[in-house]
Amino acid sequence: MKRIVIVGCGGAGKSTLARQLSEILHLPVIHLDKEFWQPGWEMRPKEEERKILEEVARQKEWIIDGNYQSTMQRRFEAADTIIFLDFSTLICLRRVIKRYFEYRGTTRPDMTEGCPEKLDWEFLSWIIGFRHSYRSIILKKIAQYGSHSKVLVFQRPQQVGQFLNDLEKNSTI
């Protein structure tokens, strides 16, 4: 695993998993939220996003976390491993609310400085509708563009924990 893409609903733990994998595998992490958002919660223009992604995708090693459907094809084509955190809506909502209280008024490490943690109806409704509206899109894009990759779909946090434990054991042998 040298080029890993992590996707999933907001609150699933994409950035946390990316950091944990980085510690075990010694790979650089690229948080798309940090790359694509500008201070004040302004999105970069799509052309800038594409250029950033192209630059990253050409590197030999990386872990990229984030959804951003417009960039999935390129990331999935470049990846050797795709991890989909396919967790329940309740788990994701609980984690987003916890994250809000942890970082309220500050910028979390995987986000652009100047984008303080917020929790609004638009974001909550995206999480609530994720499984119905976006899950099938992600699975379809994985099938279309990631067939050459190892695909890992985790439906429970315990599966991620076991995966990380196994990976850590194997990396120290």
C-alpha positions in Angstrom: 0.0 0.0 0.0 1.7 3.1 -1.3 -1.2 5.1 -2.8 -4.2 5.0 -0.6 -7.6 6.8 -1.0 -10.0 7.0 1.9 -13.6 8.0 1.2 -16.8 8.0 3.3 -19.4 10.1 4.9 -18.5 13.2 7.0 -17.7 12.0 10.5 -16.8 8.5 9.4 -13.1 9.1 10.4 -11.4 9.5 7.1 -8.8 12.0 8.4 -8.2 10.1 11.6 -7.6 6.9 9.6 -5.3 8.7 7.2 -3.2 9.9 10.2 -3.1 6.4 11.7 -2.1 4.8 8.4 0.6 7.4 8.0 2.1 6.6 11.3 2.2 2.9 10.5 3.2 3.0 6.8 5.3 6.3 6.9 3.4 7.8 4.0 2.5 11.5 3.5 -1.1 12.5 4.1 -3.1 14.8 1.9 -6.4 16.0 3.4 -8.5 17.3 0.5 -10.5 19.5 2.9 -7.2 21.3 3.7 -6.2 21.5 0.0 -9.6 22.5 -1.5 -11.0 25.0 1.1 -9.7 28.5 1.5 -10.0 30.7 4.6 -13.5 31.8 5.3 -15.0 28.5 4.0 -14.5 29.5 0.4 -14.0 26.6 -2.1 -11.2 26.8 -4.6 -12.2 27.0 -8.2 -12.5 23.5 -9.8 -9.6 24.1 -12.1 -7.3 24.8 -9.1 -8.6 21.6 -7.4 -7.8 19.6 -10.5 -4.2 21.1 -10.6 -3.6 20.3 -7.0 -4.9 16.8 -7.4 -2.8 16.2 -10.5 0.3 17.3 -8.7 -0.4 15.0 -5.7 -1.5 12.0 -7.9 1.9 12.0 -9.7 3.8 11.5 -6.4 4.9 7.9 -5.7 3.4 7.6 -2.3 0.4 9.2 -0.5 -2.7 8.8 1.5 -5.5 11.0 0.3 -8.7 11.4 2.4 -11.9 13.1 1.3 -14.9 12.6 -0.9 -15.2 15.3 -3.7 -16.9 13.4 -6.4 -15.3 15.5 -9.2 -11.9 14.1 -8.3 -12.8 10.5 -7.5 -12.0 9.1 -10.9 -8.5 10.5 -10.9 -7.8 9.4 -7.4 -9.2 5.9 -7.9 -7.2 5.4 -11.1 -4.0 6.4 -9.3 -4.6 4.4 -6.1 -3.4 1.0 -5.3 -5.8 0.8 -2.3 -9.2 2.3 -1.8 -10.8 2.3 1.6 -14.5 3.1 1.9 -15.7 3.9 5.5 -19.3 2.8 5.0 -20.6 3.5 8.5 -24.1 4.1 9.7 -25.6 7.5 9.7 -25.9 7.5 13.5 -22.2 6.8 13.9 -21.3 9.6 11.6 -23.7 12.1 13.2 -22.4 11.3 16.7 -18.8 11.7 15.6 -19.5 15.1 13.8 -21.3 16.4 16.9 -18.4 15.3 19.1 -15.9 16.8 16.7 -17.8 20.1 16.8 -17.6 20.4 20.5 -13.9 19.4 20.5 -12.9 22.0 17.9 -15.6 24.6 18.3 -14.2 28.0 17.5 -10.9 26.6 16.2 -9.6 25.0 13.1 -9.1 21.3 13.2 -5.7 19.9 12.0 -7.1 18.5 8.7 -8.7 21.7 7.7 -7.4 25.0 6.2 -6.6 27.6 8.7 -9.3 30.2 8.8 -12.1 27.6 8.5 -13.2 27.2 12.1 -15.2 24.1 13.0 -18.9 24.6 12.3 -22.0 22.6 12.4 -24.9 23.7 10.3 -28.1 22.3 8.8 -26.6 21.9 5.3 -23.8 19.7 6.6 -26.1 17.7 8.9 -28.5 17.1 6.1 -25.7 16.0 3.8 -24.7 13.4 6.4 -28.3 12.3 6.9 -28.8 11.8 3.2 -25.3 10.3 2.5 -26.2 6.6 2.5 -29.2 7.2 0.3 -27.7 9.6 -2.2 -23.9 9.1 -2.3 -23.1 5.6 -1.2 -24.2 4.0 -4.5 -22.2 6.7 -6.4 -19.0 5.9 -4.5 -19.5 2.1 -5.0 -20.1 2.7 -8.7 -17.0 4.8 -9.1 -14.9 2.2 -7.2 -16.2 -0.4 -9.7 -15.5 1.8 -12.7 -12.1 3.3 -11.8 -10.7 1.2 -9.0 -10.9 -2.4 -10.3 -7.0 -2.6 -10.3 -6.9 -1.6 -6.6 -7.3 -3.4 -3.4 -10.7 -2.3 -2.1 -11.5 -2.4 1.6 -15.1 -1.6 2.7 -15.5 -1.2 6.5 -19.0 -1.0 7.9 -18.1 -0.9 11.6 -15.3 1.0 13.5 -14.2 -2.3 15.0 -13.2 -3.5 11.5 -11.0 -0.5 11.1 -9.4 -1.1 14.5 -8.7 -4.7 13.6 -7.3 -3.7 10.2 -4.9 -1.2 11.9 -3.9 -3.8 14.5 -3.1 -6.4 11.9 -1.3 -3.8 9.8 0.8 -2.7 12.7 1.8 -6.3 13.6 2.7 -7.1 10.0 4.8 -3.9 9.6 7.0 -4.7 12.6 7.8 -8.2 11.5 
